[in-house]
Amino acid sequence: MAIQELEEIVTRVVSGYLEKKPAGSEGNTSLQIPVGVSNRHVHLCRRDIDVLFGGGYEMQVHRDLSQKGYFAAKETLVIAGPKGAISRVRILGPLRANTQVELLASDCPGLGLDVRCGNSGEMAPGPQITLIGPKGTVVNEEGVMIALRHIHMQTQHAKNLGLKDGDQISVQTHGERAVVFSNVKIRTGDEFNTELHLDMDEANACGVENGTIVTMIL
């Protein structure tokens, strides 16, 4: 094969590859993102924290989370279903407009609950669960869910990749237990740090932990 023909073939291949790459992905560094792993937890509204901990109670920060303004509180609750209960369930702040309980799929048989998957922050009718605090109890029938995996992404970062809020992509993990997670929703915000959120069941299944680097597939 002549040198000129070989150069033409290489040029066509490289040009086609670049055309397919999303904007902002040069060098592939923007496709590498860290993982944040979530255990079961509770988000509380003002009304319910007053019942559970007493009127006007303010949560104490145990540690800050990766997203600005979010934190794990020192306070924990007992959550109870028809068959059993789980103690020391962490509360995450800040307060929300509505209380939400995010469970692991592996929690549900022991609690005796049939729980839907849903997007964190979105309310829908669900099974009844009881929250037990030091001052009182709350019965919740709308905010019980298994959170769908998602990526928090800074708004401009998403635009650079040709993505917008609500888009879905796939993510590749690496290592001996590597998997591809599909249907991963993009959630954008001007102050978000780009991070894949998995729950502990998903993370354990593929051998990843907080800070593990994975690859977005666009």
C-alpha positions in Angstrom: 0.0 0.0 0.0 1.3 3.4 -0.9 2.2 5.9 1.8 -0.2 8.4 0.5 -3.1 5.9 0.6 -2.2 4.9 4.1 -2.2 8.6 5.2 -5.6 9.1 3.6 -7.1 6.1 5.5 -5.7 7.3 8.8 -7.1 10.8 8.2 -10.6 9.5 7.5 -10.6 7.3 10.6 -9.4 10.1 12.9 -11.8 12.6 11.4 -14.8 10.2 11.9 -13.8 9.6 15.5 -13.6 13.3 16.3 -17.0 13.9 14.7 -18.5 11.4 17.0 -16.9 12.7 20.2 -19.2 15.0 22.3 -18.2 18.6 22.7 -15.9 19.1 25.6 -14.7 15.5 25.8 -11.3 16.1 24.2 -8.7 14.0 26.0 -11.5 11.9 27.6 -10.8 13.5 31.0 -14.3 15.0 31.2 -15.7 11.5 30.9 -14.0 10.3 34.1 -16.1 11.0 37.2 -16.1 9.9 40.9 -18.7 7.7 42.6 -20.6 8.7 45.8 -22.2 5.8 47.6 -25.4 6.3 49.7 -26.6 4.0 52.4 -30.3 4.1 53.5 -31.2 7.5 54.8 -34.0 9.9 55.6 -34.7 13.5 54.4 -37.0 15.4 56.8 -39.4 18.3 56.5 -39.8 20.9 59.2 -43.2 19.6 60.4 -41.8 16.0 60.9 -38.6 17.0 62.6 -40.6 19.0 65.1 -42.6 15.8 65.9 -39.6 13.5 66.0 -37.2 15.7 68.0 -39.3 18.5 69.5 -40.5 21.9 68.3 -37.8 24.1 66.6 -35.2 21.4 66.8 -32.1 22.0 64.5 -30.0 19.2 63.1 -26.4 19.0 64.0 -23.8 18.4 61.3 -22.0 15.1 61.5 -20.0 15.6 58.2 -20.4 17.6 55.0 -21.3 15.7 51.8 -19.8 16.2 48.4 -22.6 18.5 47.2 -22.5 22.0 48.5 -24.9 22.6 51.4 -25.7 18.9 51.9 -24.6 17.1 55.1 -25.1 14.0 57.1 -26.6 14.9 60.5 -25.6 13.5 63.9 -29.2 12.5 64.5 -30.5 9.1 63.5 -34.0 7.5 63.5 -35.5 4.0 63.8 -37.6 3.1 60.7 -40.2 0.4 61.1 -42.3 -1.6 58.6 -44.9 -4.4 59.0 -42.3 -7.1 59.7 -39.3 -5.4 61.2 -37.3 -2.3 62.0 -33.9 -0.8 61.3 -32.2 1.4 63.9 -29.6 4.3 63.5 -30.8 5.4 60.1 -29.0 8.6 59.2 -30.8 11.8 58.5 -29.4 14.0 55.7 -29.8 17.8 55.6 -30.8 20.4 54.8 -34.5 20.1 55.5 -36.8 19.5 52.5 -40.4 20.5 51.7 -41.4 16.8 52.1 -40.1 13.9 54.2 -38.6 11.1 52.1 -37.1 7.7 53.2 -34.6 6.2 50.8 -34.1 2.5 51.3 -31.8 -0.2 49.8 -33.6 -3.0 47.9 -32.0 -5.4 50.4 -33.7 -3.6 53.3 -37.2 -4.3 52.0 -37.8 -8.0 52.7 -36.8 -7.6 56.4 -39.1 -4.5 56.7 -42.0 -6.3 54.9 -42.3 -3.6 52.3 -42.7 -3.6 48.5 -41.0 -0.4 47.5 -40.9 1.3 44.2 -37.8 2.8 42.5 -38.0 6.6 42.0 -36.0 9.8 41.6 -34.9 11.3 44.9 -36.9 14.4 45.6 -40.0 13.2 43.7 -43.0 12.2 45.8 -45.5 9.5 45.0 -47.8 7.2 47.0 -45.9 4.2 48.5 -46.0 1.7 51.3 -46.5 2.9 54.9 -43.4 3.3 57.1 -43.1 4.6 60.6 -40.3 6.9 61.7 -39.4 6.8 65.4 -37.5 9.6 67.0 -36.7 10.5 70.7 -39.8 12.7 71.0 -42.4 11.1 68.8 -43.3 9.1 65.7 -44.3 9.9 62.2 -46.2 7.6 59.7 -45.2 8.3 56.1 -47.1 7.0 53.1 -45.7 9.1 50.2 -42.0 9.3 50.4 -40.7 5.7 50.7 -38.5 4.7 47.8 -35.4 3.1 46.4 -33.5 5.9 44.7 -32.6 5.5 41.0 -28.9 5.9 40.2 -28.1 9.4 38.8 -25.3 11.8 38.1 -25.2 15.2 39.7 -23.5 17.5 37.2 -22.5 21.1 37.1 -24.7 22.8 34.5 -21.9 24.1 32.2 -20.1 20.7 32.4 -23.3 19.1 31.1 -23.6 21.6 28.3 -20.0 21.0 27.3 -20.8 17.3 26.9 -24.0 18.0 25.0 -26.2 16.9 27.9 -29.1 18.5 29.8 -31.1 17.9 32.9 -33.1 14.6 32.6 -31.0 13.0 29.9 -30.0 9.4 30.5 -26.6 7.8 29.8 -24.6 4.7 30.7 -21.7 4.4 33.0 -18.9 1.8 32.9 -17.2 0.7 36.1 -13.8 -1.0 36.1 -12.0 -3.8 37.9 -12.7 -7.5 38.4 -16.4 -6.9 38.9 -16.9 -4.3 36.2 -20.4 -3.6 35.0 -22.2 -1.1 32.8 -25.0 0.8 34.5 -27.7 2.0 32.0 -30.5 4.5 32.5 -28.4 6.8 34.6 -30.2 10.2 34.8 -28.4 13.5 34.5 -29.4 16.0 37.2 -27.9 19.5 36.6 -27.3 22.4 38.9 -25.0 25.4 38.9 -23.4 24.5 42.2 -23.3 20.7 41.7 -20.1 18.7 41.8 -20.1 16.1 39.0 -20.5 12.7 40.7 -22.3 9.4 40.1 -24.6 8.5 42.9 -25.1 4.8 43.6 -26.7 3.1 46.6 -24.8 0.7 48.7 -26.4 -2.4 47.0 -25.3 -1.3 43.6 -21.8 -0.3 44.8 -21.2 -3.6 46.5 -22.3 -5.5 43.5 -19.6 -4.0 41.3 -16.9 -3.4 43.9 -16.8 0.4 44.0 -16.7 2.8 46.9 -16.7 6.5 47.5 -14.2 8.2 45.2 -13.9 5.3 42.8 -13.5 6.7 39.2 -15.9 5.4 36.5 -16.4 6.3 32.9 -19.5 7.9 31.3 -20.6 6.4 28.0 -22.2 9.0 25.8 
